[in-house]
């Protein structure tokens, strides 16, 4: 759809991922130089070195998978489905366009903001259900910097933090129950034979315990809500645990614990079912780290291993996104971004929030 014909544009914010061997090093370099993600002394020099060291390893992992990042293709598919349903159900804000806007890969958020500069409104929709300065905050600060000091025609607003919605909780519960029952049937297991491990992307411990990022609390809250929903479905006999994966950065940094490999090795049950609780689409952390690396670790201690699917093109996830956008438009596009951390050290965090919160409110029709 041509951008000048779009009334409402929705940008799905995410990190993105490299789609070829040549894209891995630039992607890694930019990721490690992101000061919303990491703050290090001599950051540009040190992070160029880290990216250079890790690039061959990451390329090797993608080659083992037989594919590079599927995130763009998946999110483009999600966006097309979301826009189509919005057009059908909410003609007053149509035509809609819904596209990915990536932090470290193409299509870039800034490029998408420019593309839709003739729309009436642009909604920045964080595809991180739980807010962290390193993910949602970084993406929103990136969008803010691309607009800072410029005149921009469309009304801008933000959808942030949607982990505590009942429909999000129920979606996870349904996907877990579906996989859990199939897993039991396939291997003749009882409920108490299975340990559900909720694995989330880790952060440096100081990020949460000293700076005050609430990401860990929101992850814990998500799991509590999902377990309550599973209990109401009669799933009360399984064990479950929270773990943290994907520790990337200086080795001396202390990360949130326990790590997913440690939790796997402490398992006493016959089987492990992993839930990628903070992810909405498949990427290297699910397809490689969980499906290959963690499976290899699990095979040392349990008889059976499986993973619950990410949302990807799940119809109920598309419907959830449509509801989130529709409710946002019906609430006069009011941005509700999580407040700055109590000990915020970000250069643009407060300015970004002020920028989006102070945008004039437009009608939704």
N, C-alpha and C positions, 0 to 999 in steps of 0.2 A: 504494500500500500504506500502510495506517495505521501511523504510527510506533510505536505500542505493540505491534504485532505483529511488528516487525522484531527479529531477533536480532543480525544483523551489518549495520551501516551503513557504507558506503564513500563518502567525500566526495572527489570529483575536484577538486583545487585548481588554479585558473587565474585569470588576471586578469579574464576575461570581456570584454564589449564593449558599447558603447551600441547599443540596439535602436530608437532613434528620434532625431529631431533634438534633442528636448528633453533627452535623456540625455547628449548629447555634452559639454556644458560641465561638469556635475557630475562626470562620469567623468574628464575631463581635469584638473579642479581637484584631485580626490582623488589622481590618479596623481602629479601633480607635487608634491603636499604629502607624499607618502610618503617618510619619511626613510630607509627601507631602500633606496629607489630613488635618491634624490638628497639630498645635504646641502648646503644653500645658506644664505648669510646672509639674514636677514629672509625666511625661506622662505615663510611664509604670504602675505605681501604680494607678493613677487616671483612666486610660483607662481600666485597668482590672476590676476596680469597676463599671465603666459605662457599660461595656460588661456584667458583671454579673447581673446588675440590669435590663438591657434591654432584656436579653436572653429569660426569660419566656414570655414577651410580644410578641416578634417576633415569638416564637414558637406557641403561641396562634393564631397569625394572619395567619400563614401558615396552621394551623389546620383548621381554619375557611374557608380558601380557598379550602381545601381538597387536596392540593398538595404542594410540596416544589418547589424550584426554577426550572423553565423550561428553564433557559437560556442556559445551556449546551446542552440540546437536540436540541433546536432551532438553536444554532450556529454551532453545528455539522452538522445539515441538511443544513444550509447555506453554510458551507465549502465544503461539498460534491458536492453541486450544482455548486458552483463557480469553483471548481477544474475540474469538468466534462466539463463545458463550455470552460474553458481555454484550456484543452487538445484538444477539438474539433476545436477551433478557432485559437489557437496559438501553433501549434506543435513544433515550433522552441525552445520554452522554456519548453516543456513537457518532462517527466511527472510532473504534478503539484500535490501538496498536500496542502489542506487548512483546518486548524484546529483551534479551540479556544486555546488561551493562557490566563489564568486567573490570576488576581492579588491576590485574597484571597481564591481561591477555586481550585479544580482540574478540568482539567489539568492545572498545573502551567506553566507559561511562561518559566521559567528556565528548566523545564522538557522537554518541547517541543523544546527548543533550543538544548538541548542535543540529543533529538531523531533525529533531522535532521542535525546533525553535519557533515554528509557525503554528504549533498546536495551541489549543486554548489552555490546556493544563497538562502538566507532566508530574506523574507520581513516581517517586523513588521507592520501590518495594523491596525491602531487605529480604533476601532469601536465606537469612540466618534467623531461625525462629527465636533463638536465645541471643541476646545482645552481648557482644564483647567489643571493647575498644579495638581489638586486633582484627575483627571481621566487619561487623556492621559499622562500627565507628570509623575504621579505616576507609571503607567504601564511601561513607557519607562525607568524610573530610575530603576525600579525593574529588567528589562531586562539587563540594563547596569551593575548593581551590580552582576548579575549572570554570566556575561562574563568578568568582570574586572580582569585584570591580567592573563587571560587565552589565550592560542592560540586557535583560532577558524577558522576552514577551510572555511566555506561558506562566500561569500560576503554578508554583512549585510546592509540593508537599511530600511527606514521608510516611510510609508504613513501617513501623519498627516493633519488634518484640511481640510475637504472637504464640509463644509457647504455652501460655496458660488458658488457651481457649479450649472449650469442651470438644469442638469438632476436630481440633488437632490431636488432642488426647485420644479421642475415640478412633481416629484413623490409625494411630500407632497400635492401639489395642487390637483393632481388627486385623491388621497385618501380622502382628505377633501371634494372635490366636490361630490364624490361618496356617502360618508356618509351623507353629508348635504342634498342632494336631496332625499335620502331614508328616512331620518329623517323628512323632510318636508311632503313627501307623506304619511308616516305612521300616522302622527299626524295632517294633514291638516294645516300646518303652512305656513306662508309667510316668505320671507327672513329676513324681519325686526323683526320677532318674535324670532330670534335665535341670541344668543351671543356666538361667538367662543372664548374660553379661551385657550390660548397657555400656557401650564404648563410645566415648566422646573425644573430640580433638583436645589435646592437652594445652595448657598455658604455663608459663613460669609461675611458680607458687607465689612469688612476690606481687605479681600482677593482681591477684585476688586478695591475698592476706594483708598486703601493705598498701598498695595503690587503691584497692577498693573496687576493682571490677567485679560485678555480680554474676558473671557468667557461670561460675561453679555452682552458685546457689540456684540459678535458673535451671541448670542441668539437673540438679538434685530434685528441684520442684517438679520438673517434667517427669522424672522417673517415678516419683511418689504418686503423681496423678495417673500415670499409665498403670502402675501396679494396682491402684485402687480400682481402675476400670476393669482390669483383668480379674480382680477378685470378684467383682459383680458378675462377671461371666462364668464364675465357678472355678477359676484357675487360682487355687489357694495352696497347692502342695509343692510347687516348684521353688527352688532357691533362686535368688537373684543378687546381683552385685553391680556396682558402678566401677568403671575403670577408665583410664585415660590413655590415649594413643597419640602417635605422630609427634614425638618430641624432636623438634628440629631447631638447632641453635647451639651456642657454646656449651661444651660438655660440663662446665662447672656450674651451670645454671640448675637450680633445684626446681623440679616441675611438680605439678599436681600429681598426687598419688592416691591409690596404687596404680601402677601401669597395667595395661591390658595383658602383656605377657605374664606378669607376676600373678594376676588374678587367674589366668588360665592355669598356671602351674599349681595353684593352691586348690584347684577344683577337686572335690571328692566324688562328685556324681559321675554317672556313666557317659553323659553327653553334655555338650555346650551348644547353646543357641545364642549367637551374638546379634545385638540390635545396634545399628549405627545411629544412635539416638539424636545426634546433632546435625545429621546430613539429610538433605532433601533430594540429592541426585548422586548417582554413582560417579566416582573419580578414583584416582590412584589410592586414596586411603581405604576405600572399600574393595575395589577390584584386585588390588595388589596386597596392601598391608593386611587386610582382614582375610580375604579369600585365599591368599597364598601363604604369607608369612605366619599369620596367626593360626591358620589351619595346620601348618607344619608343627607349630608348637603344641597345639591341642592334641594332635595325634600321638604325642609322647605320653599323655596323661589320661585321655578319655577314649572311649570306643567310637564316638560319633561326634561330628561337628557340622554346624550349618549356620547360615546368616539369614536374617530377615531382610527382604528386599528394601531398597530405598524407594521413595515415592515415585520418582521418575515420571512416567506417563499414567500413573494410577488415576482413574477417573475421579475418585473421591478427593484426591489432592487437587486436581484441577478445579473441582467445585468449591473446595475450601479457599483457593486463591480468588476465585470469582466472588465469593462472599466477602472476603477481606477487602477487595477493591470496592465492591458495591457499598459496603458499610462505610468505608472511608469517604467515598463520594457523597453519600447521604449525610455524613457528618461535616459537610462543608469543607472537606479536604483538610481537616485539622491534623497537624503533625504532632505526634506524641513520642518524642525520642527520649530514651532513658537518660536521666540526668548525668552530669559528669561524675566520675569517680570522686570519692571524698578527698583523695590525695592525687588529684589529676595532674599529670605531667605532660599532657599533650599540648602541642603548640596551637592547634586549631580546634580543639574539642568544644570549648565554650563559644567561640565565634561561629562555628558550624551550627550549633544548636540555636543560637540567636538568629542566624541568617534564615534558617528554615522556619522557625517559630514565628518570625516577624513578617513572613510573606503575607501579602494581602489575601483575604479569603474571597474566593469567587463562588458564585452560585454553581450548582451542578447541572443545570439545564442549559 
